[in-house]
Amino acid sequence: MGIGLAHIDITPLFYGGLMFLGLWSMWHKLTHWHVLGFVVELSVFALVFSLHGGTMAGGFAAMVCALFAGIVLPRTIRKK
């Protein structure tokens, strides 16, 4: 009864979902003229990706960091 799908790794599916959210977020900001959010997200991604040396893990870290920064930073900047 130990036969199952335990050998399937769902990590690529998780990373793919995060990549989709990041690309969709940037596309949405670009097409709806949310320039500040787009610039923040793009610049944070570029900065973190370059700090991590362009590795695959660095790309994922940059993607997640840019997604969070694109959501949080434009709202905090506009409140001032």
Residue frames relative to the residue before (quaternion, step in Angstrom):
aa qw qx qy qz dx dy dz
M 1.0000 0.0000 0.0000 0.0000 0.00 0.00 0.00
G 0.5308 0.6463 -0.4010 0.3737 3.58 1.24 0.09
I 0.4980 0.6427 -0.4393 0.3821 3.57 1.23 0.14
G 0.2598 0.7565 -0.5624 0.2097 3.54 -0.78 1.00
L 0.6298 -0.5270 0.4118 0.3951 3.50 -1.20 -0.49
A 0.2251 0.8153 -0.5041 0.1747 3.56 1.07 0.72
H 0.6351 0.5503 -0.3348 0.4262 3.59 1.17 -0.38
I 0.5632 0.5981 -0.3933 0.4128 3.60 1.23 -0.13
D 0.2241 -0.7669 0.5925 0.1029 3.53 -0.89 1.04
I 0.2324 -0.8058 0.5317 0.1184 3.58 -0.64 1.09
T 0.3831 0.7468 -0.4705 0.2723 3.60 1.25 0.07
P 0.6612 0.4853 -0.3436 0.4574 3.67 0.83 -0.74
L 0.6116 0.5368 -0.3519 0.4626 3.59 1.08 -0.61
F 0.6377 0.5196 -0.3104 0.4766 3.57 1.04 -0.80
Y 0.6770 0.4777 -0.2868 0.4808 3.58 0.89 -0.94
G 0.6308 0.5293 -0.3323 0.4600 3.58 1.03 -0.72
G 0.6383 0.5183 -0.3182 0.4719 3.56 1.04 -0.76
L 0.6533 0.4990 -0.3096 0.4778 3.57 1.01 -0.79
M 0.6306 0.5237 -0.3341 0.4652 3.58 1.02 -0.76
F 0.6449 0.5168 -0.3201 0.4631 3.55 0.97 -0.85
L 0.6538 0.5093 -0.3194 0.4595 3.60 0.91 -0.86
G 0.6609 0.5102 -0.3079 0.4562 3.58 0.97 -0.83
L 0.6858 0.4664 -0.2880 0.4787 3.57 0.91 -0.88
W 0.6408 0.5144 -0.3272 0.4666 3.57 1.01 -0.77
S 0.6316 0.5371 -0.3287 0.4523 3.57 1.00 -0.82
M 0.6828 0.4687 -0.2934 0.4775 3.59 0.87 -0.88
W 0.6422 0.5195 -0.3226 0.4622 3.59 0.98 -0.80
H 0.6503 0.5197 -0.3097 0.4594 3.57 0.97 -0.87
K 0.6758 0.4872 -0.2944 0.4683 3.57 0.92 -0.90
L 0.6618 0.5064 -0.3077 0.4593 3.57 1.00 -0.76
T 0.7241 0.4389 -0.2575 0.4656 3.62 0.87 -0.86
H 0.7235 0.3876 -0.2458 0.5157 3.61 1.17 -0.42
W 0.4884 -0.7211 0.3832 0.3077 3.56 1.28 0.45
H 0.3557 0.6708 -0.5523 0.3443 3.57 0.91 0.95
V 0.1175 -0.8668 0.4830 0.0398 3.50 0.56 1.27
L 0.6404 0.5359 -0.3371 0.4349 3.60 0.92 -0.83
G 0.6793 0.4828 -0.2945 0.4678 3.59 0.87 -0.88
F 0.6432 0.5202 -0.3197 0.4621 3.58 1.02 -0.79
V 0.6734 0.4894 -0.2975 0.4675 3.58 0.90 -0.91
V 0.6294 0.5239 -0.3320 0.4682 3.59 0.99 -0.79
E 0.6917 0.4858 -0.2878 0.4502 3.57 0.81 -0.99
L 0.6755 0.4912 -0.2947 0.4644 3.58 0.92 -0.88
S 0.6938 0.4736 -0.2924 0.4570 3.59 0.89 -0.85
V 0.6294 0.5115 -0.3416 0.4750 3.61 1.02 -0.69
F 0.6322 0.5224 -0.3346 0.4641 3.59 0.98 -0.80
A 0.6758 0.4967 -0.2992 0.4551 3.59 0.85 -0.96
L 0.6633 0.5130 -0.3056 0.4511 3.58 0.94 -0.88
V 0.7109 0.4477 -0.2709 0.4699 3.59 0.75 -1.00
F 0.6340 0.5302 -0.3332 0.4537 3.59 1.01 -0.76
S 0.6784 0.4694 -0.2976 0.4805 3.59 0.96 -0.79
L 0.6316 0.5335 -0.3394 0.4486 3.61 1.06 -0.66
H 0.7102 0.4380 -0.2544 0.4889 3.58 1.10 -0.66
G 0.5525 -0.6711 0.3684 0.3296 3.58 1.23 0.24
G 0.5929 -0.6227 0.3575 0.3646 3.59 1.15 0.39
T 0.3972 0.7187 -0.4844 0.3017 3.59 1.15 0.46
M 0.6614 -0.4955 0.3754 0.4197 3.56 -1.28 0.24
A 0.6597 0.4865 -0.3063 0.4840 3.59 0.93 -0.84
G 0.6368 0.5245 -0.3195 0.4661 3.57 1.06 -0.70
G 0.6239 0.5367 -0.3290 0.4631 3.56 1.09 -0.68
F 0.6638 0.4839 -0.3032 0.4829 3.57 0.99 -0.81
A 0.6363 0.5148 -0.3276 0.4719 3.57 1.02 -0.77
A 0.6580 0.5034 -0.3060 0.4690 3.57 0.96 -0.84
M 0.6365 0.5378 -0.3267 0.4460 3.56 1.01 -0.79
V 0.6858 0.4702 -0.2826 0.4782 3.58 0.87 -0.93
C 0.6554 0.5089 -0.3110 0.4635 3.58 0.93 -0.87
A 0.6633 0.4975 -0.3073 0.4670 3.60 0.95 -0.83
L 0.6279 0.5338 -0.3366 0.4555 3.58 1.02 -0.75
F 0.6777 0.4713 -0.2894 0.4847 3.59 0.90 -0.89
A 0.6650 0.5013 -0.3071 0.4606 3.59 0.94 -0.85
G 0.6547 0.5175 -0.3123 0.4539 3.58 1.03 -0.74
I 0.6605 0.4774 -0.3048 0.4929 3.56 1.18 -0.48
V 0.7729 0.4053 -0.1955 0.4474 3.59 0.79 -1.03
L 0.7130 0.5086 -0.2957 0.3814 3.62 0.66 -1.03
P 0.6654 0.4832 -0.3572 0.4429 3.69 0.78 -0.70
R 0.6369 0.5217 -0.3371 0.4566 3.61 1.05 -0.62
T 0.6799 0.4715 -0.2987 0.4756 3.59 0.99 -0.75
I 0.6288 0.5221 -0.3427 0.4632 3.59 1.08 -0.60
R 0.6768 0.5076 -0.2938 0.4450 3.61 0.95 -0.84
K 0.6176 0.5747 -0.3516 0.4058 3.62 1.10 -0.57
K 0.6348 0.5628 -0.3342 0.4107 3.60 1.11 -0.52
